[in-house]
Amino acid sequence: MERNGLLIRGGAPLSGEITVSGAKNAALKLMAATLLTSERCVIRDVPDIADVRTMMRVLSGLGVKVEWTGPGTLALQASDPLAEQPPDELVRTMRASVQLLGPVAARSGRIRMAQPGGCDIGERPLDLHLHGLQSLGAEVRQEGGFIELTARHLSGTDIVLDFPSVGATENLMMAAVRARGVTVIHNAAREPEVVELQSFLQAMGARVQGAGSSAIRVEGTEDGLHGCEWSLMPDRIEAATWLLAAAITRGHLRLTGARADHLAAVIARLRSAGVEVERVEEGLEVSAQGRALSAVSVRTQPYPGFPTDVQPQWVALMVTARGTSVVREEIYSRRFRFVQELWRMGADIAVDGRVAVVRGPSRLSGADVEAPDLRGGAALVLAALAAEGQSFVGGVHHLERGYERLVEKLAQAGARVRRVSQA
């Protein structure tokens, strides 16, 4: 059976400039939000990645006209009425499909969809989404691997989330903008992507405020929202990955578009490890040239804490640092599956449940490894860039879900990498 992957010859410090693409996680939610209107919306700086292309097909299945009108520019216009069931086979491949529930419930009052899939990084139950929508007045049934949601009338209410889930916060925001009355979401997620969605909804005519804090207030309107044009925020997880790529190769990069205010927790830990990170006019500059890095422990937390989506890359970096670091994963239970692949490369890591103890520095050597998921795959790419000899990183489809032009960006920074197929 043929395997697609990246062939990487390590040992070359990254150097030069990389432009950070638009945010994957924001793009998918804004695309879903266009379901709230029948008018045309235009979103710029959209990354051309597998997840975006899948969402385009999912939305098309609901009756949305979606097209690229130029590099990085998507035009979307939802039909009236919307179809009631998105394509099952697509929904089962992408977790972000769950974001259809809120806007479709608000717009047309009925949706039937397969249970969303995505990366296997641990339990990610939909309870917070569904309970919140029920609080707004939706009727929810789950059976046979499907979710059926009916909402004749949504009414504003107070919702207290048990956990500050980004997806649930965003879903409930989108549903509440078309509900009667006022909705307040307590213990809301504070991520920059939530702020981005609020700004997009405001541009469509919604009355939403408070994103970025733990309480979001939505004054609903039964009137239709209107179309808008929007330029997408940069991808903070991609930017963090490049910061760590420069550090692990002991290189020097300028990251155009990277925002320091979105990356405070990552930058603080990098500086503690001995990496130089500075703001420049158009982004960030990072350097680890000639530096012996020190071990720094981290614990993943909701924003503004250390992001779970950067934890695998951090583990890879700590393999090359002096001393022992402890990495605690507080968000997803299966996030450490990539570690067994790092063992093949010579990493000294012990995992006990949600805790990894990394002893470094280890001398990494090239190996044949398999990406178990998107961010675990990024960790393996970083390790391969730092390793002696040649590595093959399989499971490239995971990486292509979230990193636009990954090979091209690495190559322009001096990495010896190419996409290949192996029998």
N, C-alpha and C positions, 0 to 999 in steps of 0.2 A: 504493500500500500504506500502511495506517495505521500510524503510529509513536506509541507511548506514551512519554511523557517528562515531565520537570519543566520548567515555565516559571518562570524565576527572574529577578527584577529586582534587580540587585546594588546595592551601595553603602550598605546599611543595616547598621550594627554590631549584632551579636547581643547581646542583653541578657536577663537573667532566669534561670530555673532549668529544667534538663532532668534528668529521671530516667533513669539508665542502665538498660537492660533486662538480662535474664539473658543469659549468655554463649552465643552461637550455637555456637561450637566445642566447648564443654563439653556443651551440651544434646544434640547429635547423638551424642556418644560415650556419654553416660549412657543415652540411649534404646537404643542398641545393647547396652549392658551388661545391660539387663533381659531379654535373651534367655537369660541364664545361669540363670534360675529360672522355674518355672511359677507362682510366686506373684505377687500383685499388687504393683506398685511405683507410687508417686506422686511426681511431680517438680513442684515449684512454681517460680514465676518463670521459666517457659519463654517465650521470645519467640515471638510469633505471626508467623513469617516464612516465606517460601517454602521454604527448606531444611528447616525443621522439619515443614512440611506434607508435603513430599516424603518425608521419613524416616518419617512416620506411615503413608503409603501403602505404602512399601517393607516396613515391619514387618508391616502388615496382610496383605501378600502372603505372608509367612512363617507366618501364623497367629497373629499377636499382636492381641489386642483393645486398641485404642488409642482414647481419647476425652478430649476436654476436659471436665473436671468443674467448671470455673469459670475465670474470667479468669486466664490464665497457669498453670493447673494441669492436668497431664496424668496420666492413669491408664493404665498399661500392664500387660497380663497375657498372657504367652506361652503358646501351646497346647503340649500334649504328645501326640504328637511335633510338632516343627516341620516345616514344608514345606521342601523341599530347594532350591528355586530362587525367589529374589525376582523381581519383575516386571522384565524386561529393559529396557523403555523408560524406567523410572524410574531404575534403576541407572546407565544411560548418561548421565543428566543431572546426577549428583551424586557428586563425589569421595568424600564421606564414606561412601558405600555400602561401601567397602572394609573399614570397621570391623565389618561383619557376619562377616567370615571367622573372626576369633578366637573370638568367643563361640559361633557356630554349630558350629565345629569342636569346641570343648570340650563343648558341650551334647549334640549329636546325632551328631557325627562325619562329616557329609557336607554339602557345599553346592556348588551349581553356579551361577555368576553371570556376567553379562556384565562385560566390562572397564569399570570405573567411569569416568565422564566428569567434567565440572566446568569451571571457568574455565580458559581457555588462557593460562597465565602462564609456561609453560615446562615442561621435562621434570620429571615427578613419577613416576618408575618405582616399581613395586610390589615390586621385588626385595627390599628390606629386610623387608617384610611376609612375603613368601613364603619367603625363606630362613630367617627366624626360625621360622616355623611348621613348616618342614621339620626344623629342629633339634629341635623338640619332638616330632617323630615323625609329622607329617602327610605324606601323599603329595599332590603338586601336579602337575596337568597344565594346560597352556595351549594351546588350539588353537581356531581358528575364532572368535576374539574372545571366548572364554569362559575362565573359570578354574574348574577342578574340583578340589575339595579333599576328601580322605578321611582320616579320623583314627580308627582303631580304638581306639588308646590313646595318649594324650599323656604324655610323661615329662619331668620337670624336667631342666634342663640349664643350662649357662652360655652366654649369647648375647652376642656383642660386635657392636654396631651400627657399621657403617662411618661413619655420620653420625647425629647425635642427632635422628632423625626423630620428630616428635610422634606422627603416626599409627601408625608401626610400634611405637613404645614402648607406646602404648595397646592396640593389637591384641594384642601379645604378653602384656601384663599380663592381658588378659581371657582369653586362651587358657590361660595358666599357672595361673590360680586353680583350674582343674578338672583339672590334670595331676597325675600321680603324682610325688611328691618335690618338691625345691626347684629353682626357676629363679632365676637372677640375670641381670638385663639390664644389661650394661655399656655405657657411653657413652650412657646413656638421656637422652631429652629432659627438660628441667627446667622446662618451662612450667607456669604455675599451673593450666592445664586438666588436666595430668597429675596434679597433686596432688589436684585435684577428683575425678578418676576414682578415684584410690586411696581417697579418703575415702568415696565412694559404694560401692565394692566392699567396704570394711570394714564399712559399714552393712548390707551384704547377707550378711555373715558370712565374707568372704574374709580371708585372712591375707597382707597386702601391706604392705611398709614400704620407705621410702627415697625415695619420690617427692619431687622437688624437688632431689635430688642426682643424680649421674651413675651411681649403681648402685641398682637396685630389686630387692628380694628378695621372691619370691613362694613361699610354702609352700602347695603345691597340696593340694586335697582332692577326692576323688571323690564326696563327699556333696554333695547339692544345696544351693545357696545359697537364702536366703530373701528375701522381699520387704522393702521398706523405704519410708520417706518421706524426701524430701530437698528442700531449698531451694537453688536454683542460684546460683552465684557471678555477680557482675556482669560484663558484657562489656568487657574491657579495651581491645579494638580500637575498639568504639563510643565508649568514654570518651575514648580518644586522638583520635578523629575530632572529637569536640566540643571538646576542648582546642584543636586546630588551627583549628577553625572560628571560635572566639572570637578566636584570634590573627590569622587572615588578614583578618577583618572589623574588627580593632582594637576588639573589643567586650569584654564582661564577662559571664561565665556562672558560675553555681553548678551543679555536677554532682553530684546526689544519687546516692549509691551507688558513685561512682568510688573505686577503691582506689589510693592512692599507691604502696603496696608492689608493685603489679603493673605500675606505669608509670614506674619509676625512670629508665630510659634516656630515655624521651620527655620527662619533666619536666626532666631535667638539660639536654637540648638546648634546650628551650624557654626555660629560664632563661638559658642562654648567648646566645640570640638576643635577649633583652631582654623576654621575657614574664614576668609575675608569676604564679606558681602557688603556692597555699597550701592546706594541709590545713584543712578545717573539720570540724565535729562529724560531719556525715553524708556527707562526700565531699570534693570539691575545689572551689576557687574559682580562676578564671583571669581575668586582665585584661591587655589590651594597649591600653587606651584612651590615645590621644594619643601612642603610642610609635612611633618609627622603629626597626624591627627590623633586626638585623644578620645577615648570612649565617653559617650554621653547617653544616659538612660532616658527613655521617653515613655509616656503613657498616652494612648490615644483617647481623645475626648471630643464631644461635639464642639463646633466652632464657638469661641476662638481658640480652643485647645488644639493639640497636635492632631492633624487629620489622619484618620484611618487609611485613607487612600494614598498616604505617603509612607505608611509604616513598613511595607515590604522593601521599598527602596532604602529606607533608613537602616534596616537590618543589613542589607548588602553593604552599605557604607561602613557600618560598625565592624564588619568582618575585617576591614583593612585598617582599623584604628587601634591604637595601643590601649590595652586594659580590658576590663570587663564591663559590658553594658547590659542593662536589663530592659527589655522592651515588653510592655504590657498592652495587650489588645483588649480594650473595653467595649468595642462596638460589635465586631463580628467574630463568631466562635471558630470559624474555619479559615482564618486569614493566614495561618502559618503553613499551609500546604506546600508553598514554594520552598520551604527550608530544606526538604529532603533533596531537592534539586541542587541547592547550594552545597549540600554535603558532597555531592559528586565532584564539585570543583575544589574541595579541600577546606570548606568553612568549618569552624569549630562552634557549633550552636547546639544548645540543649533546649528542648521545648517541653514544657509541662502545662498542658491545657492552654490557657490564654497568655502564658508567659514564656518568653524566649530569653535565654542567657547567652550572650555572644562574647566569646573570648578572642581577642585579637592582639596583634595583627596575624592573620592567616595568609599563607602564600597560595593564592588562587591559581589554578591551572585550567586550561581549556577543557571542556567536556561537552558531551551530547546531553542536553537538558530539554525539558518540556514545560512550557508555560501552563500553569493550571488555571489562570484567570488573568484579567487585564493588568492589575497592579503587581501581582506576583510575577507576571511576564516582564514587566518593566524592571523589577529587581534583578531578574536573571540577565537582562540585557546590560544593566549597569555592572554586574559582576563580571560578565564576559568582556566588557570594555577594559576592565582592570586586570584580567587574568593573563597569565603567560600562555602563549600559544593560541590555538584556534578553538572556538566553541560553535556549536550549532544549537540555536534556541528554537525549538519547535513550538507549535501552537501559535503561529504568528497571527492567526485570525483573532485571537484575544486582543493582541496589541493594536490591530487595525480597527478595533471597535472604538478606541479612545485617543489614538495618537495620529494626527494628520501628518502625512509625508515623513514618517519616522526615519526611514532609511536615508532619504535625501537630506534631512536636517542633521542627522549624525554625520553623514559623509562630508557635508560642507564644513563641519567643525573638526574634521580630520580623522574621524573614526574609519577604520578599515572594515566596512560592513557591506553586505549585499544580500538581497532576498533570493533564496534558492529553493529548489525542490529536490528532495532525496527519496530514493526508492525504499 
